[in-house]
Amino acid sequence: MTRVAIVGGGLGGAALAGALAKHHEVALFEKGRGFGGRMATRQTAGYRFDHGAQYFTVEAPRFAALLEPLRAAGVVAEWEGGEALFREGRRLDVTKPRRPRLVGVPGMSNLVQALAGTVDAQFGVDVALLAERQGSLWALSDVEGKPLGSFDLVISTATPRQTIGLFGDRVPVGHPLRAQRMVPCYALMLGWDRPWKEDWVSARIEGGKLGFIGVNSSKPGRDATTTALVVHTTPEMAEVLLDLAPDEIARRVQTALIEEAGIDASDAALSVVHRWKSARMAHEAALGPWFDVEQGLAATGDWAGRSRVEHVALAALDLAASIHSE
């Protein structure tokens, strides 16, 4: 049985782990505190926020089949409600989404954890640059030198920058992975101890500093007696905010929220900012996963199948199929 190490506990890593664990011995290493990555869920002061990906949709039958048992188990459910459109500070319309919006219950990270199944997962582990291969095995260690075990195959599901930081020059010069760039985003999490009263639960903003607003407390499995709001900036605004203090970032995002959506957050009981340094691809191009059989290395992630949740999951399943066929 092949021993496989997966670096990264986001959606791609979890989907890959769940698929590979049926035929291989799998260990997953995540430097964060739990499953999720950009599908993480944060609980703060009684509020629950999906501060990364807000929802996902389904087109491909393979992805629908992957989700079917999770929907039956109540881990995935539809997020119902209207979506508003704001432009130049005016609300233009509230419409029903074209496709059902699905979310993890009670948080997006629950979906990621469910996809991983019972895989051996270790959190708070920052895997170091690979040392020289010992025969056919990779001996992994963390950045402090603690041994993590030996593996036949090492797979990165991290960002392009982190993947190259892990594999170094073992990623071929000129490989498209080396040219991929991700852009930042700030998420402002706001909480009020009162229910949401508007006739929409999500909003898209055109031509402004903000990109998306999600009323997280309206999602299934959440406390609707409170309001938990997630506000995402555009990449352009995030670039401007990068060197500022958190309080100043929150102030500027709240100002944009008033100007672009008419929401005054000055009386919010909670205001917390999170920076996504690598929120999404700057330019999307479905490259497909990388798998080097001779080196015993592989990688997948947003860059392999575009940034949509569905594409990331399908790229992971494609890589698993390639590994099974070897």
Buried (B, 14 or more C-beta within 10 A) or exposed (E): EBBBBBBBBBBBBBBBBBBBBEEBBBBBBBBBEBBBBBBBBBEEEEBBBBBBBBBBBBEEEBBEEBBEEBBEEEBBBBBEBBBBBBBEEEBEEBEEBEEBBBBBBBBBBBBBBBBBBEBEBBEEBBBBEBEEBEEEBBBBBBEEEEEBBBBBBBBBBBBBBBBBBBBEEBBEEEBBBEEBEBBBBBBBBBBBEEEBEBEBBBBEBEEBBBBBBBBBBBBBBBBEEBBBBBBBBBBEBBEBBEEBEBEEBBBBBBEBBEBBBEBEBEEBBBBBBBBBEBBBBEEBEEBBBBBBEEBBBBBBBBBBBBBBBBBBBBBBBBBBEBBEEE
